[in-house]
């Protein structure tokens, strides 16, 4: 089987009468979810005042979403394969709308954290949407459609930041969440009306023990990574959570290998095409998040530092907005390269473009247009890579496993971003300059983070070279029969 994205004959429903509408609705759902992730950024500095709580406590409004997304993504992906991807997509959107309403009504910390947790539980929308496309769309539409769906994560984030900053500056902050709820409701209705349910199912029982083990391991790991800077990297809490994560995830892996119906099929995950794609995804997630940390700070630091540009959060959003449009445009180019050369080549090209963007930023960071150019170059690379990743994953797994496989790949990217946030935070905290009695990140600190971002992208390129050009066929006829039997019709 080619490593390019293919749709096996008879793997799902017949092509819907309006594939363009299906793609548009699923992309809308992905954009709404990515909007949710950036919605709170403009008001983070004001949350202690708005919620009458300390800054360390209000930080949980961001951390809770991260943890909920990490737990929900693999679980919901597996449930989608078992009981229906469209069904779980609808459940995820309902959680998003519910969380948005809770946040819109919140005036204290606990309701805000509750609402942000519910929003985080909707994170599986994009991998579910990609998996639905594989089952529902004609084969010649898959490459471009999945690239667009995957890019919706970046598009929504880039476009949502200036919109959120504008709304927060002009009106009451609760409107941000009412807007999120309204957009989620639109996505819910359009999915109900237009998106078909796939008949591709794995059946079997849900792995409750496996889901609890993975959730405990991921929460321990991400808490250690995301809060280590606040608690201290050598504190007992941080080290204890890190050690617990290692032990729990090791035990979880052993359990999954023996489980009859595992949450994550580790044997499938160990296939070279899946394994190296997921490893490249961690490196790419790390690389891509570095820009999100550095550019906003450079834009907002005072001009008297000599390298800050002294701009508002609204300007930050406007500078980053073109990146989303570039990502959307590059999804078509990504699909074209994938059809001609395969997704492995597309991924490698994208990683090199991202690395070039960071290299450019090391020498161009003194003008607003410099940062617009850099964000667009990196956005172009992201557009390529985001289109290639689902193509590689789905070219290597059975149609009945696409929900779980795509969700795991999304989780790998998220882990990369979490590691990037932690490392960049350490670097910027250590490489500082004195400004009026306050320690601010130094110019060399920002350049160091950019250099590491470029290095991570080059690491992704190197890992991608190990992805086989062709996926090995099933080793035995019995294995093929087992895969065929796993595909069941809708009850």
Legacy VTK file of the C-alpha trace (Angstrom):
# vtk DataFile Version 3.0
C-alpha trace
ASCII
DATASET POLYDATA
POINTS 491 float
0.000 0.000 0.000
1.279 3.454 -0.858
2.027 5.811 1.977
-0.186 8.376 0.252
-3.675 8.888 1.566
-6.056 6.328 0.131
-9.592 5.236 0.832
-9.994 1.467 0.597
-12.841 0.248 -1.531
-15.930 -0.469 0.460
-14.460 1.064 3.569
-17.315 3.407 4.300
-20.437 5.050 3.058
-20.978 6.010 -0.556
-19.946 9.503 -1.574
-22.428 12.087 -0.276
-24.282 14.218 -2.811
-22.582 17.420 -1.600
-18.990 16.681 -0.569
-18.134 20.398 -0.646
-20.757 21.025 2.011
-19.437 18.188 4.175
-15.898 19.570 3.988
-17.054 23.109 4.758
-19.093 22.033 7.784
-16.323 19.882 9.241
-13.743 22.642 8.674
-16.094 25.100 10.409
-16.302 22.774 13.404
-12.487 22.574 13.521
-12.142 26.354 13.355
-14.668 26.810 16.182
-12.696 24.431 18.410
-9.394 26.186 17.663
-11.067 29.545 18.385
-11.879 28.204 21.832
-8.196 27.631 22.534
-7.194 31.266 21.841
-10.348 32.883 23.171
-9.031 33.452 26.673
-5.529 34.701 25.748
-6.384 38.456 25.569
-7.936 38.420 29.051
-5.403 36.196 30.857
-3.620 39.190 32.518
-6.990 40.493 33.757
-8.409 37.185 35.017
-7.257 37.701 38.649
-9.297 40.920 38.789
-12.236 39.590 36.792
-12.540 36.365 38.811
-11.423 37.732 42.211
-8.628 35.168 42.549
-4.841 35.001 42.534
-2.854 34.800 39.297
-1.623 31.283 40.149
-5.207 30.082 40.579
-6.594 31.779 37.468
-3.843 30.091 35.441
-5.907 26.931 35.850
-8.375 28.396 33.354
-5.715 27.599 30.749
-4.237 24.474 32.359
-7.641 22.817 32.815
-8.330 23.077 29.088
-4.946 21.546 28.284
-5.484 18.595 30.628
-9.060 17.962 29.493
-8.021 17.998 25.847
-5.196 15.522 26.448
-7.521 13.109 28.252
-10.459 13.444 25.873
-8.682 13.226 22.512
-7.630 9.538 22.558
-10.743 8.413 24.444
-13.204 10.158 22.127
-11.280 8.977 19.068
-11.601 5.365 20.202
-15.294 5.797 20.997
-15.786 7.283 17.533
-14.361 4.143 15.952
-16.598 1.997 18.150
-19.996 3.697 18.135
-19.817 6.288 15.346
-17.539 9.205 14.523
-20.368 11.611 13.727
-22.076 10.734 17.003
-18.952 11.521 19.015
-18.375 14.663 16.944
-21.813 15.885 17.993
-21.119 15.011 21.631
-17.860 16.987 21.462
-19.573 20.059 20.006
-22.295 19.878 22.672
-19.558 19.890 25.329
-17.993 22.917 23.653
-21.270 24.825 23.644
-22.013 23.840 27.247
-18.574 24.930 28.404
-18.885 28.235 26.566
-22.230 28.967 28.231
-20.828 28.129 31.673
-17.893 30.515 31.081
-20.241 33.205 29.745
-22.206 33.063 33.007
-19.107 32.867 35.239
-17.968 35.633 37.567
-15.769 33.504 39.809
-12.973 30.966 39.457
-14.723 27.599 39.872
-17.358 28.099 37.142
-14.668 29.420 34.778
-12.453 26.379 35.324
-15.473 24.096 34.931
-16.443 25.733 31.657
-12.895 25.686 30.313
-12.645 21.988 31.191
-15.812 21.260 29.217
-14.406 23.227 26.294
-11.193 21.194 26.441
-13.188 17.966 26.200
-14.156 19.014 22.662
-10.569 18.824 21.393
-11.181 15.635 19.387
-13.351 17.446 16.827
-10.527 17.827 14.276
-9.272 14.201 14.285
-12.876 12.975 14.211
-13.616 15.259 11.263
-10.597 13.955 9.356
-11.676 10.383 10.023
-15.215 11.110 8.818
-13.773 12.492 5.594
-11.910 9.262 4.950
-15.143 7.299 5.293
-17.487 9.686 3.489
-15.676 11.503 0.672
-14.646 10.341 -2.800
-11.028 9.185 -2.953
-9.942 12.070 -5.197
-11.149 14.627 -2.615
-9.411 13.190 0.440
-5.962 14.771 0.242
-7.157 18.368 -0.111
-10.071 17.988 2.294
-8.083 16.434 5.122
-5.335 19.025 4.651
-7.904 21.810 5.014
-9.484 20.155 8.052
-6.124 19.694 9.720
-5.130 23.298 8.960
-8.348 24.552 10.581
-6.595 24.238 13.958
-4.113 26.935 13.019
-6.580 28.988 10.993
-9.041 29.362 13.849
-6.311 30.227 16.316
-4.708 32.839 14.083
-7.973 34.521 13.156
-9.499 34.187 16.607
-6.790 36.077 18.470
-7.378 39.515 16.893
-11.141 39.048 17.052
-10.971 38.079 20.733
-8.637 40.984 21.514
-10.992 43.432 19.771
-14.083 42.131 21.583
-12.346 42.107 24.973
-11.136 45.681 24.411
-14.506 47.080 23.322
-17.133 45.082 25.231
-17.716 42.940 28.300
-15.447 39.870 28.308
-18.406 37.498 28.710
-19.318 38.223 25.080
-16.273 36.204 24.036
-17.851 33.054 25.402
-21.372 33.854 24.197
-19.850 34.177 20.727
-18.112 30.820 21.144
-21.413 29.242 22.206
-23.231 30.720 19.206
-20.597 29.508 16.741
-20.663 26.077 18.370
-24.439 25.949 17.994
-24.125 26.766 14.290
-21.557 23.991 13.898
-23.820 21.562 15.768
-26.841 22.253 13.571
-24.903 22.093 10.312
-23.255 18.790 11.299
-26.686 17.360 12.118
-28.076 18.461 8.754
-25.198 17.769 6.382
-22.570 15.342 7.715
-23.384 11.635 7.186
-22.619 8.925 9.703
-20.002 6.390 8.707
-20.814 2.690 8.758
-17.203 1.822 9.596
-17.097 0.496 13.175
-14.687 -1.613 15.192
-17.191 -2.961 17.668
-15.847 -4.536 20.837
-15.879 -3.262 24.406
-14.584 0.074 25.625
-11.293 -0.207 27.499
-12.212 1.589 30.727
-9.079 0.515 32.604
-6.892 1.604 29.696
-8.628 4.988 29.460
-8.208 5.624 33.194
-4.547 4.599 33.066
-3.759 6.796 30.064
-5.655 9.724 31.588
-3.787 9.430 34.893
-0.427 9.193 33.128
-1.096 12.156 30.829
-2.446 14.364 33.622
0.615 13.617 35.762
2.984 14.327 32.869
1.298 17.525 31.726
0.924 18.879 35.239
4.638 18.374 35.819
5.494 20.031 32.493
3.002 22.905 32.579
3.269 23.817 36.288
6.916 22.922 36.907
7.989 26.517 36.340
5.626 27.712 39.087
6.281 24.889 41.538
10.007 24.613 40.826
11.534 22.011 38.517
13.287 20.281 41.406
10.354 20.467 43.823
8.934 17.272 45.288
5.592 17.851 43.575
7.087 18.251 40.105
9.496 15.333 40.439
6.817 13.154 42.026
4.360 13.812 39.205
7.063 13.153 36.606
7.992 9.849 38.241
4.323 8.890 38.556
3.794 9.610 34.867
6.667 7.295 33.900
5.426 4.462 36.110
1.770 4.811 35.151
2.399 5.060 31.412
4.777 2.086 31.493
2.173 0.000 33.316
-0.513 1.248 30.947
1.549 0.154 27.936
1.990 -3.360 29.313
-1.737 -3.578 30.018
-2.677 -2.355 26.533
-0.467 -4.983 24.892
-2.430 -7.708 26.692
-5.915 -6.205 26.424
-8.382 -7.865 24.056
-9.894 -4.508 23.024
-7.214 -1.890 23.842
-7.880 1.830 23.932
-4.762 2.325 21.779
-3.528 -0.477 19.559
0.173 -0.202 20.376
1.088 -2.787 17.755
-0.441 -0.596 15.066
1.248 2.431 16.623
4.597 0.645 16.359
4.343 0.341 12.567
7.189 2.443 11.122
4.909 4.785 9.178
2.759 5.499 12.243
5.616 5.552 14.747
7.858 7.970 12.861
4.920 10.179 11.890
3.946 10.503 15.548
7.548 11.220 16.578
7.782 13.895 13.883
4.490 15.320 15.183
5.960 15.807 18.663
8.913 17.704 17.172
6.614 19.783 14.954
4.274 20.593 17.824
7.302 21.771 19.791
8.587 23.847 16.901
5.306 25.487 15.963
4.440 26.599 19.485
7.738 28.452 19.963
6.515 31.189 17.620
3.288 31.604 19.603
5.367 32.301 22.701
7.988 34.628 21.224
6.220 36.854 18.693
3.510 38.213 21.043
6.128 39.100 23.666
8.384 40.829 21.155
5.446 42.870 19.917
4.290 43.935 23.385
7.557 44.630 25.209
8.351 48.367 25.597
10.348 49.986 22.805
12.813 51.282 25.400
14.181 47.762 25.777
15.749 48.212 22.344
14.052 45.175 20.812
10.423 45.356 21.967
7.899 46.989 19.637
5.467 48.366 22.249
2.263 47.233 20.530
-1.149 46.244 21.921
-2.686 42.774 22.100
-4.993 43.756 19.233
-1.936 44.513 17.085
-0.484 41.135 18.089
-3.601 39.455 16.787
-3.538 41.407 13.535
0.124 40.527 12.987
-0.578 36.817 13.477
-3.864 36.765 11.516
-2.276 36.514 8.034
-0.628 33.303 9.175
-4.030 31.632 9.326
-4.874 32.685 5.788
-1.508 31.402 4.555
-2.107 28.070 6.274
-5.457 27.741 4.565
-3.943 28.580 1.176
-1.068 26.139 1.693
-3.448 23.272 2.436
-4.209 23.129 -1.313
-0.512 23.144 -2.188
0.081 20.460 0.427
-2.573 18.259 -1.159
-1.061 18.765 -4.624
2.407 17.728 -3.446
0.936 14.758 -1.580
-0.820 13.539 -4.726
2.317 13.953 -6.823
5.091 12.861 -4.444
3.404 11.396 -1.374
2.799 12.820 2.121
6.312 11.943 3.311
7.800 14.478 0.891
5.131 17.009 1.842
5.984 16.642 5.524
9.703 17.071 4.882
9.133 20.196 2.753
6.914 21.700 5.443
9.472 21.024 8.186
12.191 22.769 6.183
9.947 25.798 5.572
9.209 26.053 9.312
12.935 25.862 10.097
13.657 28.569 7.513
11.007 30.801 9.103
12.658 30.574 12.505
16.075 31.199 10.976
14.661 34.286 9.294
13.288 35.544 12.591
16.706 35.410 14.244
17.911 38.141 11.883
14.570 39.931 11.274
12.828 40.923 14.501
13.056 44.712 14.737
10.005 45.802 12.693
6.353 44.789 12.654
6.573 43.733 9.016
9.488 41.460 9.935
7.259 39.523 12.299
4.388 39.409 9.800
6.762 37.925 7.226
8.137 35.397 9.694
4.688 34.287 10.863
3.561 33.828 7.246
6.631 31.746 6.338
6.168 29.531 9.385
2.438 29.373 8.643
3.195 28.129 5.143
5.318 25.337 6.588
2.629 24.464 9.107
0.078 24.279 6.294
2.236 21.695 4.542
2.894 19.599 7.635
-0.675 19.669 8.947
-1.882 18.361 5.596
0.703 15.565 5.457
0.292 14.149 8.977
-3.260 12.750 8.668
-2.444 11.440 5.194
0.476 9.458 6.586
-1.521 8.124 9.515
-4.529 7.046 7.471
-2.322 5.509 4.810
-1.046 3.062 7.425
-4.077 2.049 9.504
-7.283 0.168 8.892
-10.361 2.351 8.182
-11.952 1.129 11.411
-9.037 2.601 13.415
-8.792 6.067 11.898
-10.528 7.862 14.761
-8.164 6.497 17.398
-5.080 6.839 15.172
-5.778 10.461 14.197
-6.602 11.357 17.789
-3.332 9.883 19.017
-1.447 11.894 16.400
-3.220 15.068 17.557
-2.222 14.209 21.115
1.418 13.883 20.035
1.354 17.397 18.606
-0.196 18.678 21.829
2.532 17.052 23.897
5.106 18.799 21.716
3.508 22.189 22.360
3.475 21.529 26.114
7.173 20.659 26.127
7.898 23.788 24.064
6.040 25.986 26.522
7.985 24.562 29.451
11.425 24.793 27.843
10.844 28.260 26.403
9.629 29.428 29.791
12.835 28.207 31.417
15.033 29.854 28.786
13.239 33.200 28.908
13.272 33.149 32.715
17.034 32.532 32.789
18.137 34.837 29.952
16.862 38.193 31.182
17.753 41.862 31.161
17.022 44.496 33.811
14.433 47.081 32.818
13.496 49.623 35.466
14.108 47.128 38.237
12.142 44.372 36.485
13.653 41.301 34.831
12.449 40.949 31.235
13.399 38.267 28.682
16.481 39.383 26.787
16.864 39.643 23.032
19.293 36.724 23.065
16.743 34.723 25.030
14.215 35.145 22.239
16.827 34.247 19.650
17.711 31.114 21.611
14.066 30.003 21.613
13.870 30.667 17.868
17.018 28.638 17.296
15.554 25.750 19.276
12.327 26.035 17.256
14.353 25.766 14.055
16.235 22.793 15.497
12.989 21.025 16.394
11.712 21.508 12.835
14.961 20.081 11.450
14.594 17.145 13.861
11.106 16.546 12.438
12.641 16.555 8.957
15.241 14.004 10.051
12.647 11.742 11.678
10.481 11.963 8.548
13.291 10.500 6.464
12.736 7.203 8.313
9.077 7.009 7.248
8.859 4.209 4.649
7.703 5.214 1.205
5.513 2.167 1.073
3.551 0.609 3.895
4.169 -3.120 4.336
1.264 -5.332 3.371
-0.460 -7.509 5.944
1.925 -10.269 6.908
-0.645 -13.012 6.709
-4.065 -13.648 5.265
-5.335 -14.207 8.794
-4.369 -10.630 9.756
-6.222 -9.302 6.732
-9.285 -11.343 7.694
-9.164 -9.909 11.219
-9.072 -6.361 9.838
-12.011 -7.058 7.549
-14.035 -8.549 10.401
-13.413 -5.410 12.464
-15.458 -3.312 10.029
-19.101 -3.571 11.074
-22.220 -1.906 9.768
-24.191 0.707 11.663
-26.603 -0.805 14.138
LINES 1 492
491 0 1 2 3 4 5 6 7 8 9 10 11 12 13 14 15 16 17 18 19 20 21 22 23 24 25 26 27 28 29 30 31 32 33 34 35 36 37 38 39 40 41 42 43 44 45 46 47 48 49 50 51 52 53 54 55 56 57 58 59 60 61 62 63 64 65 66 67 68 69 70 71 72 73 74 75 76 77 78 79 80 81 82 83 84 85 86 87 88 89 90 91 92 93 94 95 96 97 98 99 100 101 102 103 104 105 106 107 108 109 110 111 112 113 114 115 116 117 118 119 120 121 122 123 124 125 126 127 128 129 130 131 132 133 134 135 136 137 138 139 140 141 142 143 144 145 146 147 148 149 150 151 152 153 154 155 156 157 158 159 160 161 162 163 164 165 166 167 168 169 170 171 172 173 174 175 176 177 178 179 180 181 182 183 184 185 186 187 188 189 190 191 192 193 194 195 196 197 198 199 200 201 202 203 204 205 206 207 208 209 210 211 212 213 214 215 216 217 218 219 220 221 222 223 224 225 226 227 228 229 230 231 232 233 234 235 236 237 238 239 240 241 242 243 244 245 246 247 248 249 250 251 252 253 254 255 256 257 258 259 260 261 262 263 264 265 266 267 268 269 270 271 272 273 274 275 276 277 278 279 280 281 282 283 284 285 286 287 288 289 290 291 292 293 294 295 296 297 298 299 300 301 302 303 304 305 306 307 308 309 310 311 312 313 314 315 316 317 318 319 320 321 322 323 324 325 326 327 328 329 330 331 332 333 334 335 336 337 338 339 340 341 342 343 344 345 346 347 348 349 350 351 352 353 354 355 356 357 358 359 360 361 362 363 364 365 366 367 368 369 370 371 372 373 374 375 376 377 378 379 380 381 382 383 384 385 386 387 388 389 390 391 392 393 394 395 396 397 398 399 400 401 402 403 404 405 406 407 408 409 410 411 412 413 414 415 416 417 418 419 420 421 422 423 424 425 426 427 428 429 430 431 432 433 434 435 436 437 438 439 440 441 442 443 444 445 446 447 448 449 450 451 452 453 454 455 456 457 458 459 460 461 462 463 464 465 466 467 468 469 470 471 472 473 474 475 476 477 478 479 480 481 482 483 484 485 486 487 488 489 490
